[in-house]
């Protein structure tokens, strides 16, 4: 029975590990933005990402936008054993968008990473190493955290890319400029001016 249970757990772990995104870290989705200057696209993308992520950092020289991380909790797709029993995991999304030129066209490239908070898991999987002269459990907070902040001590592990969100935001950006270049619908050409009529003469 124990052997069967172990095989079930092992197969579940392998399945979860197989779901982890292993693409290269510089991969991005991209869209060509027709009839638009890079700085115009950067400004429009800034507004879209601010709405989606809140705070953003804009490098106008490099034409790069980096978003602030947005945290959320989930009971699935965390890439851990917790998904098997619907355990909650703390995750976050962070995005980076770049605007450039390629073959004379403006191109927007976006990547949205989903990361998992692993601080607690790392503490369990990697217990602190002690010297013989140490007294485990008697450390002060300064000894444990080395005078660092909670943010510095938080460990985040990249799990996958959010390609659905990447696609939605890039499509919105492209459609925004497409609407600006569309001709007016149902435009009616002006009627030609009527030729002047000769005044009617007196009847004979």
C-alpha positions in Angstrom: 0.0 0.0 0.0 2.8 2.4 0.9 4.5 1.6 -2.4 1.4 2.3 -4.4 0.9 5.6 -2.5 4.5 6.5 -3.2 4.1 5.9 -6.9 0.9 8.0 -7.0 2.7 10.9 -5.3 5.8 10.5 -7.5 3.7 10.5 -10.7 1.8 13.6 -9.5 5.1 15.4 -8.8 6.4 14.5 -12.2 3.2 15.8 -13.8 3.5 19.1 -12.0 7.2 19.5 -12.9 6.2 18.8 -16.5 3.9 21.8 -16.4 6.7 24.2 -15.6 7.5 26.6 -18.4 11.1 25.9 -19.6 11.3 28.4 -22.4 14.3 30.8 -22.6 14.0 33.7 -20.3 14.2 36.4 -23.0 11.3 35.0 -25.1 8.5 37.5 -25.7 5.3 37.7 -27.7 5.3 40.5 -30.2 2.9 42.5 -32.4 3.6 44.9 -35.3 1.9 48.2 -34.7 1.1 49.7 -38.1 1.4 53.4 -38.9 2.6 54.3 -35.4 5.8 55.9 -34.0 7.6 54.0 -31.2 7.1 56.8 -28.7 3.4 56.9 -29.4 3.2 53.1 -28.8 5.2 53.4 -25.6 2.8 56.0 -24.2 -0.3 53.9 -25.1 1.3 50.7 -23.7 2.1 52.6 -20.4 -1.6 53.4 -19.9 -2.6 49.8 -20.6 0.0 48.3 -18.2 -0.8 50.9 -15.5 -4.5 49.8 -15.6 -3.5 46.1 -15.5 -0.7 46.2 -12.9 -0.9 49.5 -11.1 2.6 51.0 -10.8 5.1 50.8 -13.7 8.6 52.0 -14.3 9.2 53.6 -17.7 12.6 53.9 -19.4 12.0 56.2 -22.2 15.5 56.0 -23.6 15.4 52.2 -23.9 11.6 52.3 -24.6 11.1 49.7 -21.9 8.3 49.4 -19.3 8.7 47.2 -16.2 5.6 46.6 -14.1 5.3 46.3 -10.3 4.5 42.7 -9.2 0.8 41.9 -8.6 0.2 39.1 -6.1 -2.7 36.7 -6.1 -3.5 33.3 -4.5 -4.4 30.1 -6.3 -5.3 26.5 -5.7 -4.0 25.2 -9.0 -1.2 25.7 -11.6 1.4 26.5 -8.9 3.7 23.8 -10.0 3.8 22.2 -6.5 2.3 19.3 -4.7 -0.2 21.6 -3.1 -2.2 21.5 -6.4 -3.0 17.9 -5.7 -5.0 18.7 -2.6 -6.2 22.2 -3.6 -3.7 23.9 -1.2 -3.4 27.7 -1.6 -0.2 29.2 -3.0 0.8 32.8 -3.2 1.8 33.8 -6.7 2.5 37.1 -8.6 2.6 38.4 -12.1 5.3 40.8 -13.4 5.5 42.1 -16.9 8.1 43.8 -19.2 7.3 45.5 -22.5 9.7 46.9 -25.0 9.0 48.9 -28.1 11.4 49.0 -31.0 11.8 49.1 -34.8 12.2 46.2 -37.1 12.4 46.4 -40.9 11.1 50.0 -40.7 8.0 48.9 -38.6 7.2 49.6 -35.0 7.1 46.4 -32.9 5.9 45.9 -29.3 7.3 42.9 -27.4 5.7 41.8 -24.1 6.5 39.1 -21.5 4.5 38.4 -18.4 6.0 36.0 -15.9 4.1 34.1 -13.2 6.2 33.5 -10.1 5.6 31.5 -6.9 6.5 32.6 -3.4 8.8 29.8 -2.1 10.1 31.4 1.1 8.4 28.8 3.3 9.2 25.9 1.0 12.9 26.8 1.0 13.0 27.0 4.7 11.7 23.5 5.0 13.7 22.0 2.2 16.9 23.7 3.1 17.2 24.0 6.9 19.9 26.3 8.3 23.3 24.7 8.7 24.8 24.9 12.2 28.3 24.7 13.5 29.1 22.6 16.6 29.5 25.8 18.6 26.0 27.0 17.6 23.0 26.7 19.8 20.0 26.0 17.4 16.8 27.8 18.2 18.6 30.6 20.2 19.3 33.0 17.4 18.1 36.5 17.5 16.1 38.1 14.7 19.2 39.8 13.5 21.1 36.5 13.4 18.3 34.8 11.4 17.6 37.6 8.9 21.1 39.1 8.9 19.5 42.6 9.4 17.7 42.3 6.0 14.1 43.2 5.3 11.2 40.7 4.7 11.1 41.7 1.1 14.8 40.9 0.7 14.3 37.5 2.4 11.3 36.5 0.2 12.1 33.9 -2.5 10.2 33.9 -5.8 10.5 31.1 -8.3 9.4 31.6 -11.9 6.8 29.0 -12.9 5.5 30.0 -16.3 4.6 32.7 -18.6 1.0 34.1 -18.8 0.7 33.9 -22.6 -3.0 34.6 -22.4 -2.5 37.9 -20.8 0.4 38.8 -23.1 -1.8 38.1 -26.1 -4.8 40.1 -24.7 -2.7 43.2 -23.9 -0.8 43.2 -27.2 -4.0 42.7 -29.2 -5.6 45.6 -27.3 -2.5 47.8 -28.0 -2.6 47.0 -31.8 -6.3 47.5 -32.1 -6.1 50.9 -30.4 -3.9 52.1 -33.2 -5.8 50.2 -35.9 -9.0 52.2 -34.9 -7.1 55.5 -35.4 -6.1 54.6 -39.0 -9.5 53.2 -40.2 -11.4 55.4 -42.6 -14.8 56.7 -41.4 -17.5 54.1 -41.9 -20.3 54.7 -44.3 -18.7 57.9 -45.7 -20.8 59.4 -48.4 -19.1 61.2 -51.3 -20.4 64.8 -51.7 -22.8 65.1 -54.5 -21.6 67.1 -57.6 -22.7 70.7 -57.6 -25.7 71.3 -59.8 -25.2 73.3 -63.0 -26.8 76.7 -63.0 -30.1 76.8 -64.8 -31.0 79.3 -67.4 -33.8 81.7 -66.3 -37.1 80.9 -68.0 -37.9 83.3 -70.8 -41.2 85.2 -71.3 -43.8 83.1 -73.3 -44.4 84.3 -76.9 
